[in-house]
Amino acid sequence: MEGLSELQEQREVNVLVSRTDKIGDVILTLPLITELKRLVPNSRISFLISKKLENLIDGYKDVDKVFFVEDINLNNFLKENNFDIAISVYPRKELAMAFYKAGIRYRVGTAYRLYSVLFNQRIKEHRKYAEKHEADYNLNLLSFLGKEISFDKKFFFRYSDEEMNVLQNKLSFKLDEKFVVIHPGSKGSARDLPIDKIIKIPEYIIKNHPDYKIVITGIPQEKPITQLFREIYKDKVIDLAGEISLRELLILIDKSRLFISNSTGPIHIAGALNRNITGFYPNSAPMNATRWKPLSTNAKVISPVSGDDMSTIEDEVISSAISEFLNHSNI
């Protein structure tokens, strides 16, 4: 595209990437940012996200600036920053309208919303069919550049020794000990393994892998769930729900030997960190693993043999997957 070629010859191309929804969605947008920086090396990339994710992206490679949608007056923000390109990874009508009114030269988004006319670079893909992974759908938004996209998804999370020490001082165990993280909640983002099944997992680990500590995590609103584990297993489990920040959860997951979860945001933290993962997913689009599996080479996804009844997943299948990791965990 001739105009875009001229833009890329500028000293700096000012780009806004917006993804204002949940943890996993934002994490799966990060490969787009890395690839965008590769394709347009002179780009300055701002990332517009929700304040609920505050500090998660601190120090992330290729993200030049993070803004929180709750903290800004959108129209003033766009006027002050003079963006050349706006990429709506999570399209919202109010954002699309604001980008249009601000006169942003290249406005990238889906072709299949009623307000898609507000985008002038429209990508024709239906995500609801879940024919490929969410990160691949995100990366394909860069097709407007007219360059060959690499779908080799890379992540660059990092944290400091000081951050790790702050977390360590909150814990009753050492981060270099062998421990498993179980994250039982999902805030309704998918169909879950029933609580009466996931609550059996510590019993199996205590009996067969007693050298591993068991850590239960969740947001404050999930305390009623995590307290069920404490009622059954007493001091055999460590309940950190509501006790650590999202940033600290990232560090905790990175130091774990296995992360066990339904399809929810933290499983994508574990995926981005390439941790050992056992995850539970339904089969139907758009919730299935084809679109939402964690992007770790060390992930085991467990789904019902057919359909979406998560209660049909057998305990033996779960315990076998756990043992496969814990018997050979050197990470």
Protein Blocks (a to p, Z undefined) as FASTA:
>chain_A
ZZlmmmmmpmbdcdddddfbbfklmmmmmmmmmmmmmmmmmbccdddddfklgoklgoia
hiabdcdfklpcfklmmmmnopabdcdfbacfklmmmmmmnopabacddfkbfklmmpcb
dcdddfklopacfklmmmmmmmmnopacdfbdcddddcdfklmmmmmmmpcbdfkbccdd
ddfbgnhpaccddfklmmmmmmmmmmmmmmbccdddddfklmmmmmmmmmmnmmmbccfe
hkacfklmmmmmmmpmbdcddddfklmmmmmnopacdddddfbdckbmklmgccbfkbcc
dddfbhjbfklpcfklmmmmmmmmmmmccZZ
